[in-house]
Amino acid sequence: MVIGLTGPNAAGKGEAAEILRALDFSVHSLSDVVREAASALGRGHDRDTLIHVGRELRRLHGPGILAERILPRLGDRSVVDSIRHPEEVRVLRERGDFCLVGVDAPLETRWQRARRRGRSGDGGDIDDFRRKERRENEDRLESQQLRRTLDLADIVLVNDGSLGRLQRRLETLVEKLEIDSTAGRGRRAGARPSDDACED
C-alpha cells in the first residue's frame, strides 16, 4: 500500500510519517524532489525558496511533476509526504493501492507548534503565518493548493491531541487498510473510511 500525507503547515505530517516509518513503511517526500531541484539550481532550502522552485517545476513540467518523479521510488509499503496539489493526488491514484490521509489541526495549535520548532520561514507572528498559508492556497495551476488537496483526502485525522493519540489512530488505519488489501478491496477515490474507525 502507498499512504499519502497532506495537510497544512505544522499540522503533524512529519510526525505521522515517522510513526508510519516505525510501522515498516519507507518514507518519501515530494519536498525532497523540490530540494533536489533547488540544489541543482544552486539555491537554498528555506521555505520561501522551495515554494518558488516548486512553482517553477509545476509551471515548466505540469502540476503533477513532483508525484511523477517520486512514483519510481515507491515500493509495496511506502509513504508519500508533502502532497500539496490535486494533480499530485491524481498521479498517485494511478496506483490502485493509494490512500490519501489528511492531517489537520486548528490554526492556533499549528502556530504554537511552528513557534516551538523554530523553523526558518514559518513566519514571525501568527498574522505572518496566516498570510503565508493564504499564499499556499492560491488558485493558480502552478501554485500549492493545500486546502483543495486536503478536500481530496480519503480520511482526515484532526491532530489536536497527543502524539500517542495520533499514533493509535494511524495504527488503526493501517490495520484497516491491510484488511481491505487482503480482502481485495483497494482504496477508491472519494471512498472515505469512517473516522470512527480511527478513534481511540
C-alpha positions in Angstrom: 0.0 0.0 0.0 1.0 3.6 -0.5 -0.2 6.2 2.0 -0.1 9.8 1.0 0.1 12.6 3.6 -1.3 16.1 3.1 -2.4 19.0 5.3 -1.4 22.5 6.3 1.9 23.6 7.8 2.7 22.3 11.3 -0.4 20.0 11.4 1.8 17.0 12.2 2.5 15.4 8.8 6.2 14.8 9.7 5.2 13.1 13.0 2.7 11.0 11.1 5.4 10.0 8.6 7.8 8.9 11.4 5.0 6.9 13.0 4.5 5.1 9.7 8.2 4.6 9.3 8.2 2.7 12.6 5.4 0.5 11.1 7.9 -0.6 8.4 6.9 2.0 5.7 9.6 3.6 3.6 9.1 7.4 3.7 9.4 9.6 0.6 8.6 13.3 0.4 7.7 15.4 -2.5 9.6 18.2 -0.8 12.8 16.1 -1.4 12.1 16.4 -5.1 11.9 20.2 -4.8 15.1 20.2 -2.6 16.9 18.2 -5.2 15.9 20.7 -7.9 16.8 23.7 -5.7 20.3 22.2 -5.1 20.7 21.6 -8.8 20.0 25.3 -9.4 22.4 26.3 -6.6 19.5 27.7 -4.5 18.9 27.3 -0.7 16.3 25.2 1.1 14.4 27.8 3.1 10.6 27.6 2.8 10.1 30.6 0.5 12.8 29.4 -1.9 11.3 25.9 -2.0 7.8 27.2 -2.7 9.2 29.2 -5.6 11.1 26.3 -7.0 8.1 24.1 -6.7 6.0 26.6 -8.6 8.7 26.7 -11.3 8.7 22.9 -11.6 4.9 22.8 -12.0 4.9 25.7 -14.5 7.6 24.1 -16.7 6.6 20.4 -16.4 3.0 20.3 -15.3 1.3 20.4 -11.9 1.8 16.6 -11.3 5.6 16.6 -11.9 6.6 16.1 -8.3 4.5 13.0 -8.0 5.6 11.7 -11.4 9.2 11.9 -10.2 8.5 10.2 -6.9 6.5 7.3 -8.4 9.5 5.1 -9.5 10.9 5.3 -5.9 7.8 3.7 -4.3 7.7 0.2 -3.1 4.9 -2.0 -1.8 4.8 -0.3 1.6 5.5 3.4 1.1 4.5 6.8 2.5 4.5 10.0 0.3 4.7 13.1 2.4 4.2 16.8 1.5 1.4 16.3 -1.1 0.2 19.9 -1.9 -1.6 19.8 -5.2 -4.6 18.0 -6.6 -2.7 16.9 -9.7 -0.2 15.1 -7.4 -3.1 13.2 -6.0 -4.3 12.3 -9.4 -0.9 10.9 -10.4 -0.5 8.9 -7.2 -4.0 7.5 -7.6 -2.8 5.7 -10.7 -1.6 3.2 -8.2 -4.7 1.3 -7.0 -3.3 0.9 -3.6 -3.0 4.6 -2.8 -4.8 6.1 0.2 -4.6 9.9 0.9 -4.6 10.8 4.6 -5.1 14.4 5.6 -3.6 15.6 8.8 -5.1 18.8 10.1 -5.2 20.9 13.3 -6.6 24.4 14.2 -4.5 27.3 13.1 -3.7 28.5 16.6 -2.4 25.0 17.5 -0.3 24.8 14.4 1.1 28.3 15.0 2.2 27.3 18.5 3.8 24.1 17.1 5.6 26.2 14.5 6.9 28.6 17.1 8.3 25.7 19.2 10.1 24.1 16.3 11.5 27.4 15.2 11.9 26.6 11.5 13.0 29.3 9.2 10.2 30.7 7.1 7.3 29.8 9.3 6.5 33.4 10.0 7.4 36.0 12.6 3.9 36.1 14.2 0.5 34.4 13.8 -0.6 37.0 11.2 2.5 36.3 9.1 1.9 32.6 9.5 -1.7 33.1 8.2 -0.5 35.2 5.3 2.0 32.5 4.2 -0.8 30.0 4.4 -3.1 32.0 2.2 -0.3 32.2 -0.4 0.0 28.4 -0.3 -3.7 28.2 -1.3 -3.6 30.4 -4.3 -5.9 29.1 -7.1 -3.2 29.1 -9.8 -2.3 25.9 -11.6 1.4 26.1 -10.6 0.8 27.1 -7.0 0.4 24.9 -4.0 -3.3 24.2 -3.3 -3.2 22.7 0.1 -6.9 23.1 1.1 -8.1 21.7 -2.3 -5.7 18.8 -1.8 -6.9 18.2 1.7 -10.5 18.1 0.4 -9.5 15.0 -1.7 -8.3 13.0 1.3 -9.8 9.5 1.9 -9.7 10.3 5.6 -8.8 13.4 7.7 -7.2 13.0 11.1 -7.6 16.1 13.3 -4.3 16.1 15.2 -5.2 18.4 18.1 -4.2 16.0 20.8 -1.2 14.0 22.0 1.3 12.3 19.8 0.2 9.0 21.3 -3.3 9.6 20.1 -2.1 10.3 16.6 0.0 7.1 16.7 -3.0 5.0 17.8 -5.2 6.4 15.1 -2.6 5.7 12.4 -2.0 2.2 13.7 -5.8 1.5 13.5 -5.9 3.0 10.0 -3.0 0.8 8.7 -4.7 -2.3 10.2 -7.9 -1.4 8.3 -6.1 -0.8 5.1 -4.2 -4.1 5.4 -7.5 -5.9 6.0 -9.0 -4.2 2.9 -6.0 -5.1 0.9 -6.0 -8.7 1.9 -9.7 -8.9 1.1 -9.0 -7.3 -2.3 -10.8 -4.1 -1.5 -8.4 -1.4 -2.6 -9.0 2.3 -1.9 -11.0 4.2 -4.5 -11.1 7.9 -4.9 -13.6 9.5 -2.6 -14.2 6.4 -0.5 -13.6 7.6 3.0 -13.2 5.0 5.8 -15.2 6.1 8.8 -13.3 8.4 11.0 -14.7 6.4 13.9 -12.5 3.5 12.8 -9.5 5.6 13.8 -10.7 6.7 17.2 -9.0 5.7 20.4 
